[in-house]
Amino acid sequence: MRAKTLAARWRGENAEVSRAFILTAANRFAAAHSQAQSMHNILRDLHDTLEAQKRRLHELAEEARGHGLYIQRDGTVIPQEQGPYAPDYLETSPQNRPQPAWAGRLPAREPSGNPEAAEAIVVRMREILLAAETADSDHARALMHLAGEDEDHFTGHSFDGIDDARDALGSGASMAAADVIDLIESGQHLTDAGLADLCDYVHQWSHDPDFSEALALGMGPEGTLAFWGELMDARRSQGASPERVEMLGDLHEHLGTTLGLATRSDSAAMSVWKEEIIGLGARRDPSVQGGPYGFQVMSSLMLHGEWDGRFLQDYGAGLVSVEREWDEVGTLWGDPASLRLGDPYGPDAFLALDQGKFPHDPVTGFMAALSRDPEAATSFFSARHPEDFADYFLLSRELGELTYEQAESGGLASRHAVGEALYAATTGLSPADSLGENRVEPGPEHRELFERTLSLLAPSGKDFPPELREPVARVLAYRGEEVFDSISVLNPRSSELEYYELKDVMVQVSRDPIAYRILNEGVNLEILERVRDPDQGELGDPAKNGPEKSLREAGASVGFLEQVRYEALEQNEKDPTWTKHGFYHGIGSVVTFVPTWGDIIQRGVDMLTTAWLDEEVARRDEERSDQHTVEFDARRGQLDAIVKEWSKSHLGWQEGEEILREWQSVISADALLGNAAARKEKM
């Protein structure tokens, strides 16, 4: 139409007016065609994207079935035996069907099913749904842009597809980040309604890398610290409702996740952001008197999220550098005088609205983040320059007044966090890992750090930090092979690990009854694997490397552990914690974080551990024997249980009461020898 209109010869009084009118109509037809084509392109790409995400969901459902799991219509994940493929599912009325065992947030341990795989399935399902939701948002924005305002006829905009639209309009993630920054700059976040909107934004976009980086860069390092410090300052939030405190808890989790994800970007802009955040660590919030330090604000956010490993190491180095300038860190991070005088709103006081989300000691949050990145933890604790971080955090750090922040289980929260990070560093595993698919074989770097940890902690004696007892016990249990090879020898010089350092650390660990249980259960697992090993040759091997070797080593290790127990109780002087703690708490838990697992192993370890615990509980209220020579009546059940397990693999048809008694005498003799070796002083 346009071409013909331009080519025609117009005559008459209305020629020019008519020609302009027809050209306008022709242009609108062309714009309508372009707009319709663009809408087709956008909808085509949306269809392709959603179909791709749909296929991913179907593939995920099939993968879940391979793990014995079923994804329900509402997105919950249940064990397969409760799903529609179960034999009695159709016969079960809907109201009586088993409820899902987990949905989004999973319990730590379930009696059946595979909670580790289920959690991974839930995380990936959320990623797929988030990708679909983001695509829907981006495509909708492109269509709205094409439609224009109500008074527009046709906009004349055209897009070849969604990528073209994103280039022209910016991504939905960047727009969402801009909206969040506008909300903060306007001060709306200080109202409950504005905070609710902010929580919705950050919750929805916290796992999007583009949003995370755009938000971090948009707020800037100073703005980030000022924003969270302001929200958590009780002086500026007096009278906050319980609902607001709850919203701050939600924001705390998702903002930590968001900023952690942002630090994993390798862009030049984020590199500058990370350097500046560390540089601001020793500066107080300038907007308010007595404001928090930058390290305190940032470490609060580190309680959540997965942070870049290199950034964590640089951050830790910067934190220690600042602390080294003070005689004790309590003077630097501790509660100000006005807090100690009972005035939480005094001019020099910073009191967080929720202390659990804002520990004054920045090491608590930093170590929590480090424990979630085992590779970074190993590198950090192994470093000797510019600081010997292992020595500093395990031994040298003087807390001074900073002793009021307690962990839920008792003890200093910061030292508990150090213990969890140390566990990650020496095993290569995050303490939060259920280890179904996250098991790793410790490398030489883990072994080197493990040995150095023993060397550092062994001389501490009664000054051994009690908060480290349980995590160090888990490390010893996880490294059960090396520990067993060291404590089962009768000559300390042939020990794989430094015999007396290991013993000294085990004595200190054993002063806590729960840590002692973990230690014993870890050794029981290694004993079980050794005595069940069918490839040990024949009985009576002249070289004494036959099956009896594993039995005798098991006895020596039990004797060593009994001496460790004796010395631990001697140092505790009948510490009442031994009678108050429940030894049966968490039986079988060690099997979840050692290199071998499975129902058969679990049952065997439970059997050996139960035999030991029955005797331990029976004597826990009795007086500790003052005789240095230990009789092994208290360990008789455990030793007999080991012999029975050993006989199943190596005696076969010869098994009988008389033969069992013979081997019980052998293991008892080696238990006494192992105990005697452990009693000897280092030469």
Rosetta blueprint (number, residue, H / E / L):
1 M L
2 R H
3 A H
4 K H
5 T H
6 L H
7 A H
8 A L
9 R L
10 W L
11 R L
12 G L
13 E L
14 N L
15 A H
16 E H
17 V H
18 S H
19 R H
20 A H
21 F H
22 I H
23 L H
24 T H
25 A H
26 A H
27 N H
28 R H
29 F H
30 A H
31 A H
32 A H
33 H H
34 S H
35 Q H
36 A H
37 Q H
38 S H
39 M H
40 H H
41 N H
42 I H
43 L H
44 R H
45 D H
46 L H
47 H H
48 D H
49 T H
50 L H
51 E H
52 A H
53 Q H
54 K H
55 R H
56 R H
57 L H
58 H H
59 E H
60 L H
61 A H
62 E H
63 E H
64 A H
65 R H
66 G H
67 H L
68 G L
69 L E
70 Y E
71 I E
72 Q L
73 R L
74 D L
75 G L
76 T L
77 V E
78 I E
79 P E
80 Q H
81 E H
82 Q H
83 G L
84 P L
85 Y L
86 A L
87 P L
88 D L
89 Y L
90 L L
91 E L
92 T L
93 S L
94 P H
95 Q H
96 N H
97 R L
98 P L
99 Q L
100 P L
101 A L
102 W E
103 A L
104 G L
105 R L
106 L L
107 P L
108 A L
109 R L
110 E L
111 P L
112 S L
113 G L
114 N L
115 P H
116 E H
117 A H
118 A H
119 E H
120 A H
121 I H
122 V H
123 V H
124 R H
125 M H
126 R H
127 E H
128 I H
129 L H
130 L H
131 A H
132 A H
133 E H
134 T H
135 A H
136 D H
137 S H
138 D H
139 H H
140 A H
141 R H
142 A H
143 L H
144 M H
145 H H
146 L H
147 A H
148 G L
149 E L
150 D L
151 E L
152 D L
153 H L
154 F L
155 T L
156 G L
157 H L
158 S L
159 F L
160 D L
161 G L
162 I H
163 D H
164 D H
165 A H
166 R H
167 D H
168 A H
169 L H
170 G L
171 S L
172 G H
173 A H
174 S H
175 M H
176 A H
177 A H
178 A H
179 D H
180 V H
181 I H
182 D H
183 L H
184 I H
185 E H
186 S L
187 G L
188 Q H
189 H H
190 L H
191 T L
192 D H
193 A H
194 G H
195 L H
196 A H
197 D H
198 L H
199 C H
200 D H
201 Y H
202 V H
203 H H
204 Q H
205 W H
206 S L
207 H L
208 D L
209 P H
210 D H
211 F H
212 S H
213 E H
214 A H
215 L H
216 A H
217 L H
218 G H
219 M H
220 G H
221 P H
222 E H
223 G H
224 T H
225 L H
226 A H
227 F H
228 W H
229 G H
230 E H
231 L H
232 M H
233 D E
234 A H
235 R H
236 R H
237 S H
238 Q L
239 G L
240 A L
241 S L
242 P H
243 E H
244 R H
245 V H
246 E H
247 M H
248 L H
249 G H
250 D H
251 L H
252 H H
253 E H
254 H H
255 L H
256 G H
257 T H
258 T H
259 L H
260 G H
261 L H
262 A H
263 T H
264 R L
265 S L
266 D L
267 S L
268 A H
269 A H
270 M H
271 S H
272 V H
273 W H
274 K H
275 E H
276 E H
277 I H
278 I H
279 G H
280 L L
281 G L
282 A L
283 R L
284 R E
285 D L
286 P L
287 S L
288 V L
289 Q L
290 G L
291 G L
292 P L
293 Y E
294 G H
295 F H
296 Q H
297 V H
298 M H
299 S H
300 S H
301 L H
302 M L
303 L L
304 H L
305 G L
306 E L
307 W L
308 D L
309 G H
310 R H
311 F H
312 L H
313 Q H
314 D H
315 Y H
316 G H
317 A H
318 G H
319 L H
320 V H
321 S H
322 V H
323 E H
324 R L
325 E L
326 W L
327 D L
328 E L
329 V H
330 G H
331 T H
332 L H
333 W H
334 G L
335 D L
336 P L
337 A H
338 S H
339 L H
340 R H
341 L L
342 G L
343 D L
344 P L
345 Y L
346 G L
347 P L
348 D L
349 A L
350 F L
351 L L
352 A E
353 L L
354 D L
355 Q H
356 G H
357 K H
358 F L
359 P L
360 H L
361 D L
362 P H
363 V H
364 T H
365 G H
366 F H
367 M H
368 A H
369 A H
370 L H
371 S H
372 R L
373 D L
374 P H
375 E H
376 A H
377 A H
378 T H
379 S H
380 F H
381 F H
382 S H
383 A L
384 R L
385 H L
386 P L
387 E L
388 D L
389 F H
390 A H
391 D H
392 Y H
393 F H
394 L H
395 L H
396 S H
397 R L
398 E L
399 L L
400 G L
401 E L
402 L L
403 T L
404 Y L
405 E L
406 Q E
407 A L
408 E L
409 S L
410 G L
411 G L
412 L E
413 A H
414 S H
415 R H
416 H H
417 A H
418 V H
419 G H
420 E H
421 A H
422 L H
423 Y H
424 A H
425 A H
426 T H
427 T H
428 G L
429 L L
430 S L
431 P L
432 A L
433 D L
434 S L
435 L L
436 G L
437 E L
438 N L
439 R L
440 V L
441 E L
442 P L
443 G L
444 P H
445 E H
446 H H
447 R H
448 E H
449 L H
450 F H
451 E H
452 R H
453 T H
454 L H
455 S H
456 L H
457 L H
458 A H
459 P H
460 S H
461 G H
462 K H
463 D H
464 F L
465 P L
466 P H
467 E H
468 L H
469 R H
470 E H
471 P H
472 V H
473 A H
474 R H
475 V H
476 L H
477 A H
478 Y H
479 R L
480 G H
481 E H
482 E H
483 V H
484 F H
485 D H
486 S H
487 I H
488 S L
489 V L
490 L L
491 N L
492 P H
493 R H
494 S H
495 S L
496 E L
497 L L
498 E L
499 Y H
500 Y H
501 E H
502 L H
503 K H
504 D H
505 V H
506 M H
507 V H
508 Q H
509 V H
510 S L
511 R L
512 D L
513 P H
514 I H
515 A H
516 Y H
517 R H
518 I H
519 L H
520 N H
521 E H
522 G H
523 V H
524 N H
525 L H
526 E H
527 I H
528 L H
529 E H
530 R H
531 V H
532 R H
533 D L
534 P L
535 D L
536 Q L
537 G L
538 E L
539 L L
540 G L
541 D L
542 P L
543 A L
544 K L
545 N L
546 G L
547 P H
548 E H
549 K H
550 S H
551 L H
552 R H
553 E H
554 A H
555 G H
556 A H
557 S H
558 V H
559 G H
560 F H
561 L H
562 E H
563 Q H
564 V H
565 R H
566 Y H
567 E H
568 A H
569 L H
570 E H
571 Q H
572 N H
573 E L
574 K L
575 D L
576 P L
577 T H
578 W H
579 T H
580 K H
581 H L
582 G L
583 F L
584 Y L
585 H L
586 G L
587 I L
588 G L
589 S H
590 V H
591 V H
592 T H
593 F H
594 V L
595 P L
596 T L
597 W L
598 G L
599 D H
600 I H
601 I H
602 Q H
603 R H
604 G H
605 V H
606 D H
607 M H
608 L H
609 T H
610 T H
611 A H
612 W H
613 L H
614 D H
615 E H
616 E H
617 V H
618 A H
619 R H
620 R L
621 D L
622 E L
623 E L
624 R L
625 S L
626 D L
627 Q L
628 H L
629 T L
630 V L
631 E L
632 F H
633 D H
634 A H
635 R H
636 R H
637 G H
638 Q H
639 L H
640 D H
641 A H
642 I H
643 V H
644 K H
645 E H
646 W H
647 S H
648 K H
649 S H
650 H H
651 L L
652 G H
653 W H
654 Q H
655 E L
656 G L
657 E H
658 E H
659 I H
660 L H
661 R H
662 E H
663 W H
664 Q H
665 S H
666 V H
667 I H
668 S H
669 A H
670 D H
671 A H
672 L H
673 L H
674 G H
675 N H
676 A H
677 A H
678 A H
679 R H
680 K L
681 E L
682 K L
683 M L
